[in-house]
Structures are given as C-alpha cells and as structure tokens.
Amino acid sequence: MSYNTIIGLEIHAELMTKSKIFCDCSTEFGGEVNTHCCPICLGLPGTLPVLNKKVVEYGMKAGLALNCNISEKTKMDRKNYFYPDLVKGYQISQYDMPLCKEGYVEIETEKGKKKIRIRRVHIEEDTGKSIHSIDGGSLLDYNRSGVPLIEIVTEPDMNSPEEAKMFLDKLKSILQYIEVSDCKMEEGSLRVDININVVDEEKGSKTTITELKNLNSFKAAVKAMEYEEKRHKKLLEEGKDTRRETRRWDESKNETIVMRVKENVEDYRYFPEPDIVELEIDREWVENIRENLPELPHVKKERFIKEYGLPEYDAEVITSSRALANFYEETNNYAKDPKQISNWIMGDVLRRLNEEEMEIEDIKFTPKDLADLLKLINEGKINNKIGKKVLRTMFEEGKDPNTIVKEKGLIQITDENKLREIVENVIAENEQSVIDYRNGKDRALGYLVGQVMKATRGKANPQMVNKLILEMIKE
C-alpha cells in the first residue's frame, strides 16, 4: 500500500513585549501567582482593552520574516468558549482578517528545498494557567492571562514528522533571530498544535484529521506525530476511521490520549471585538520594519559559507542560533581561524552545552577567552589535550585560559634537552616496544609517545616527542 502522511501545524509563540496585549501588566515569566494581573487581564466588568502597539509591530515583524503579506486592514475578534483559565469566557483573537497571510518557509529535505506555506499569522491574548493538585483540586494563576501571542498557521504541506521537525527548527530560529520571542518551550513561550491524517493513495481513502494539542517540546511533537502516523495507517488497513478529535501526548505511556471531540469553527461563535476599532496598517510603517529586519538564518548561513569558507553543515549548525552565530563571529574577530573555531564550537563547546542543558548565553567565558585558548594551542604553549582540559575549567570557573594555564602549571614542555632525557628513560624501560616498531608494528610508536605524555602529565609537545623517539630508535 502507498500511504501519504499530511501534517499541518499551529504554533503559538509568546511575544517579548514588556507589557501585556491589552494592559500594562508585566509579561515577565515567574513571579508570585496572580501578581502580574489587573482588572483588565482578569476580565472584570467595566474594563476596556487598549491594544499594545508593540504587539502589532512584533506580529508584522514575524510575518515579514516569514515572507507574508501584511494586511492593509485588520481587526480583533472574540473567540467564545468556556475553560476555567479563560476569565472572560472568550479570547480576543483574530478570525477572518488576520494581520499577516500567505507566507512561506523553505526547508532542506533529502530531495532538495521544499516550501512550507504559511496560511496566516495573527495576534491574540494568552489564557491563564491551571495548576492541578494530587487530590484532584485545581488552582488558577492568571499571570499569563493577556500575555501577547502570535499564532502561526501552516498549510498541510509536511509529509513526515521529520519534515515537521525541520520546519519547527527553522521557525524557532527565525523568531529568535528577529527577537520577537525567546521560544523557551520549558516556560511555555512556544507551544505546538499538530493536525495529522493519512491518505491511502491507491484506494483514495483517508483518515479524519486528528489534532494533537499543546506539545511543549519538539521531541514530544515528533514522538506524537510518529505514533499518530502509525495509528492512522492501522485504521486504514483495518478499514476503520476515527472522529475528528483532539488528543494529547502522554509521555509516560508513549501514546496519544483522547481529550475531546474537536469543535467546529462555528462552535466558537466568532464576532468582531466591539471594544477595539478596526486597524489600518500604514505602509510606511511596514516598510520601515522590513528594512530593519536583522540578517535571517538562511542569509547568514550563505554568508558564513562564502566569507569564512565553512562547509555547509558547519554553517547550518552555527547559524541555527543567533547567539551562537554571534559568539562564533566575535571569536573569529580575535582568532582569525574560521575552521578551527568552528571545530571547537561544534565539538567541545556544543557537547558541553548539551550535557549541561545550557544555552550559549549561559556560559561564563567570552568569545575572546576562546580565541585566547586557541592562540595558546597554535603557539605551542599547550597541546590540544591540555586545551580541552582548560576549556572544561573555563566552563566551570569562568576564568580566562591564560590564568588557568599559569595557575595549574600547564605550559607545554618544549625544552628539547629536558624532553630527550624523558624519552631516553621511556625507551630504556620499553625495549620490547622498540623491537616491535623495528619489526613493522607502527602501533608501538604510539605506545611510546603515550608513555612520554604520561610521564610529563600531558605537557610534552607531541610533535617533538614523536621526532625524538624516531631519532633514538634509528640510533
């Protein structure tokens, strides 16, 4: 059988404005419960919302970065539904006149570039947060109520969980580059809803679309899509179908669980928000935002390939994060060795960041410190192995490499007479290895070098050691 998976995404991203969408309450994450709220974001009778201009600007900024058209006229609408953390009984969102529409993002697949169309980008308010206790009770925190969001809705252009993950990675990178959202999924700043179904292309039959709600990590999103893909294929094989339903991902069971039967658009009873006038977007404002967009990830990637001679893979990894790209570029301003810097960042630096679950912004040392470390290696003052140890200390203590090397006495031994004496002792103690090397066993040379490095606690210059051992064996 020939199956085709169809995936569309709805992504909610919290905007990095200082105040909420309709009032001046703080959007800062955390804080004591119910302290970042006021009568407006609590939906008390008699209050009136006032639209935050920065929210409209950030929404347009995201739309332009996603190749969208910006609407000349737009409005806010009421989306009516009941949920305990929706204080007003409705959400102020956008329905038929979104701020941005008809955009796209390109992803790199095995078959080449693929364009994922963006249907719309609109602005809306976030809801509060329900906190459920073990005894079955629930508490409500309204600090998040009224925090501004953009909702990005794609067309169903993705045909595998892998393609959806590529799109999400690209989207996250773009939003971080233009600094409209920090995309911290652990803080709820980025949330993903997935619409998925499967088509049997031979029979022409297809399953009903399932919505997967509020995935809070890309890893969970991929697992949920893979599970649903298999479930939908099984339904087709058995000649069954499913209702249009909303499901959630259960991490402990590694499966999706039914939440509710999916509502139709009509169930939300959309109508124009009467307390906010229709907006006319000034074209000059739009063009000013467009002209001031920062260099986007795919543009920066191409520049890094041309300007620094990086392989495409290196450039892709380094430009995936604006902060990482900036760290790389600043390091290169001091060290002037693009590939060596790339190797260290993509190797030891990123490995440590992943192990510690840190971001590049969290490290204790500066780009200049990394450049100084590479300078010590290139000048032969320390070897590569010692350099890795110094980097670990830089991560842990934040000290500059010169100080670490000095305090720990790590300067490489380059005194030939001193090294010659150590090499002579190692050769005298390992006669069998010398015989083995003379009999064609090249690995014996590596063993002898290792013994010298051990005797000098890794501080000997490996090239000099190699040269001296070969000279003495020949003698």
N, C-alpha and C positions, 0 to 999 in steps of 0.2 A: 504493500500500500504506500501511496505517496501523500504524506501529511505536510501541511504548511502551517506553522505557528504564526499567529498575528498578535502583536503586542503594541499597545498604546500606553502612554504614561501621563500622569497628572502629578506635577511636583509643586509642593508648597515650600517657599523659601521666605524666612523672616528677613525683613529689611533692617539694615543697620542704622536706622534713624535714632536720634536720641530720645524722641518722644513718640507717643502712640499716634495712630492714624487720625483719631478724632478728638484728642485731648492732649494736654501737656504732661501726662504721667510718664515716668521713666520706662524705657524698654529694657533696662539692664537685667541680665539673667540673674536669677537667685534673689536674695533678699528675703526678709521675713514674709511669710504668707500674707496676702491681702494688704500689703503696704504700698504697692505700686498701682493703686487704683483710686478712682474718684467717682462721683455720681454719674459722670458721662459714660465711662467704661463699665460701670456697674449697671447701666441701663435704667437708672431711676427716673420716675415720671417727671416731666417738665424740663428735662435736659435736652440740649440740642448739639449734634455733632458739628465740628468745624474741620474740614478736610485739610490735612497736613500737606503743604505744597511739596515738601521734600519727598513724600511718598510717591507723588505723581512723577517727580523728576527721576527717582530711582527706578520706577516702573518703566519709564521711557528709556532710560539708560540700558536696562536689561533687554528691552525689546530691540533696540538698535544693535546691541552686541549679538543678538540672535537673528539678525537680518530681517526684522519685522517691519511692517508698515505701521506708522503711528497715526492713530485716528485723529481726524480734524475735530470731531465732536465725540464726546464720551459722557457717560453718566454712571451714577451708582444706583444699585437696585437692592431691594430687600429679598433675601432668600429665607423663606419661612420653614422652620422645622423645630421640633422640640428635642432638647437634650439638656441635662441638668447644668452643664457648664456654659450653656448659651443663655446669658442672663436675660436678654430682651425677648427671647422666643423667636428671634430672627437674626440673621447675619447680614451686615451691609457688605455687599459684594458687587460684581458686575455680571450682567447677563447677555443682552443682545448687542451692546455697544462697548466691547472691551477696549482698553487703552491701546493695545498692540495686537496685530494679527498678521497671518501669512508670512511667517519667517521660516528659518531652517538652520540646522546644524549639520555639518559634514563629519562623518566618522570614517576611520580607516578599517576596512574589513579585509579578509583574505582575498576577496575578489576585486579589491580596489576601493575607491571612495564611494560612500553611499550617503545620500542626502536624506536626513530625517526632518520632515516638515513640522513646523510649529503652527498649530491652529490658532492659538491665542495666548496672550499674556495679559492677565488682568490683576487689579489691585483689590484687596479686601482686608477685613479685620480677622484676627485670630480669636479663638474662643478661650475660655478659662481651662483649668486643668482639674480633673477628678483624681482624688487620692483615695484608693480603696484599702481598707484595713482588713486584717486577717479574720476578724469576727463578722465580716460582711457589711460593715458600715462604710459610708463614703463621705469624704470631706472635699470641699471645693476651694481652690486657690485661684483668685481672679487677677493675679499679677500679669498673666499672659493675655488676658482679655483685652482686645483692642490693639494688640501689637500688630504693626502692618505686615501684610504678606503680599507676595506676588504668587499667583498660580499660573504655572506654565503647562499648557495642554498640547500634547503632540498629536499628530495623525498616527494611525496604527501602521507605522512604516517599519517596525522592527520585527524580525522573523526568528529571533532566538534570544534566550537570556543573555548570551554573550554580547549581541549587538546592543541590547538594552543597557548592559553594564558599560559598554563603550560610550554610549550616549550620556549616561549619568556622570561618568568621569569627566567627559568633555564639558558638560553643562556646569558641573560643580566648579571646574577650573575657570570657566568664563565668569561666573558670578563672583568668584573670589578675586579675579583679576580686576574687574571693574569696581570692586569694593562696594557692592550693594548688599551682600550677605556674607556672613562668616561661614555659613554652611556647616556649622558644628552639629552633626546629627545627634551626638550624645546629649546636646542641650535642646534638641527639638527644633533647631534652626532650619533644618532641611528634612522634609518628610515626603515619602513617595507612595503614590497610589498606582496600581497596575491594573490595566484591563487586558485580559488574555482569553483567546479561544483558539481552536484548532480546526482547520479545514481538511477534509478528505478530498484531494483534488481529482481522484479517479471517479469517485461516486458523486462528487459535487455537494456532499452533505457537510455540515459544520456544527460545532457545539455552540451553545449560547454563551455569550460573554460573561466571564466572572471578574468581579472587581476584588482586588487584594488591597486592603486598606492599611494606611499608616505604617509602612515599613520604615524602621528607623536606622537601618544600616544597609549599605549596598550588598553586603554579604548575605543578609537576611532576604533582601529583594531577589537576588539570584537564586537562592535556595527555594524560595516560594515559587518563582517562575518555573524552575525545573520540575518541582513537584506537580504544579498545575498542568504543565505541558504533558507529563506522563498520564495524569488523571484524565485529561480531556481526550487523549489518544485512546485510552482504555474505553472511555464512554463510546467513542466512535466504533471501536472494534466490536463492542457488545450491542451496538445499535441503540444505545441509550442517549438521553440528553439530560440537561440539568436546567433548573430555573435560573433566571438572571438574579444572581445573588452576590452578596458581599461576604468575603471571607477574611480571616486574619491568619497570620503565620504564628504557629505555636513552636517556639524554639526548642522546648523540652521534648516535644513529640516528633519534631521534624516533619510536620504536616500542616495543612491549612484547615481551619475550623470555620464552619458556617456561623456568621454573625446575624445576618438578617437577609430577607428578600430585598433586592435592590429597588429603590424608589425610581419612579419616572420623573423627568423634569417637571411635569405638571404637578407632582406632589409637593414641590417646593413653593408653588403659588408666587412666582416672581412678580414683582411690580416695582416701578421706579421709586427710589427713595425720595419721599416728599420734602425732607429737610435739607437736601443738598441739591443745589442747582446743577443743571447740565453744564458740562465744561467744554469750552472751545480752546483747543490747543494752538498756541501761537507757533507758526512755522519757524520763526527766528529762534525761538527757544529750543525747538527740536534740533535745528542745525547747529546751534551752539553746543548742545550736549554731544551730538555726533562728532564735531570737530575736536572735542576734548576727551573723547574716549581714549583710555590707555592702549598701549600695544597689546593686542589679544594673543592668546596662547599659540595659535597656529602661525601667526605672523612672526612672533618671537622665535618660534621653532625654526622657521625658514632662515631667519637672520642668524641664529646661532650656528646653523649648518654652514652658511656662506662666510660669516665673519670669523668664526672660531674653528672652522674645519671639523666640526664634530660629526660623528656618524649619526644617521637619522634616529637610531634608537636612543643614543645618549641625549640628543636634543629633545626628543619626545619626553623622556623621563624628567629631565631637568626643568623643562618649561611647563610641566604639568601643574606646578605650583608657582604662583608669582613670587612668594617669599623665597622659595628655593632658587628660582631663576635669578633673583636679585642677589642672593648670597653668592651664587656662582660667579656672577658678573663682577661683583665687588672684589671677590678673591682674585679674579683674573687681573683686576686693575693693579694689584700688588705683585702677583707671581708671574704673570705673562707666560703661562704654560697651559693652554686650554685643555689639552687631552689629559695631562697629569691631574689637573684639578678635577676634571670630570671623573676620572678613575677613582679618586679618593672620595669624592662626594657620593658617587653611585655605589661604591663599595662600603668602606668602613663607616662613613657618616650616616648614610641611609640605613645601613644594617643596625647601627646602634639606636637610631631614632625609632625604627620598627620594634626593636626589642623592648625599649623603654616606653613605647606608645607616646612618643613626643612629636611635636612639630618642630620644624627648623627654627621657628621664632623662639622656642623654649631653650635653646642651647645656651651655655654660659660663656662661650668664647665667640670671638668676632671673625669675620672673613679675613682680616689682617693676620689674626693668630694662625689660621690655617695656612695662609701664604707663608708666614714665618716658619712654620713646621716644614713645609715643602722645601723652603730655602735651606734649612739645616740639613735635609737629606741630600739635596742636589749639590751642596758644597762639601759633602763627605764628612760632615761633623757627626752625624748619626746615620745608621743604616735604616733600611726600610722596616725591619722587625722592631727596632727600638722606636721608630717613628709611630708605629701602631700602638705601642705601649704609652707613648707620650700623648697620643690622641685620646686614649682612654682616660688618662688623668685630666686632660683638658675638659672632657665631658663631665667628669666627677667634681673637679675642683674649680674649673673656670680660670685656671692660671694660664699665662702665656707660655708657649713652648720653650723659649729661652730660659725662663725661670725654672721650669720643671727639669730641663736637662742639666742646669747648673746645680740645683738642689740635690738631685739624685745621682750626680756624677756619671752621666750617660754619654759624655763626649766620646766619639769613636776613636779607638786606638789606631793611629796611622804611623806611629814610630816604627820604622822597618826593623831596627835592631831589636826593639822590645818584642815585636811580633816574631822575629826569626828565632829568638830564644824559646818562645812558647811552642812554635811549630816543631822545633828540634825535639823538644820533650815529648810532644804528641806522637811524632814519628817513631821515636825510640820505644815508646810504650805500645805501639801498634804495628809491629813488624809484619804480622800476617796480612794486614790491610795493604801495606806497601807491596808485598809479594802478589797479592790478589790484583792490584792495579796493574802491576807489570805483566800479569798474565791475561790482561784484557778485560778485567772486571771493573768497568768505569764507575760502578756504584761505590766502590771502595774509596774513591776520591771524595765523594760527598760525605762519607762517614768521617773521614779525616778532617774535612772542613768543619763538620758538626762538632767534633771533639775540641777543636780550637775555639770555636764560638762558645762552647760550654765552659771552657777554661777561662775565657775572658768575659763571661756573663753577657754574651751577645754584643760586646762593644768593639770587637775586632772588625777591621774593614774587610768584608768578604772577598773582594777582588784581590786585595794584597795577600790575603791568606791563601787563596787559590794559587796565585802566582808563586809564592814562596814554597808551598808544598810540592808543586810540579818541579821547581828548580832543584829541591833537595832530593826528590826521588830520582831524578836524572843523574845527580851527582853520585 
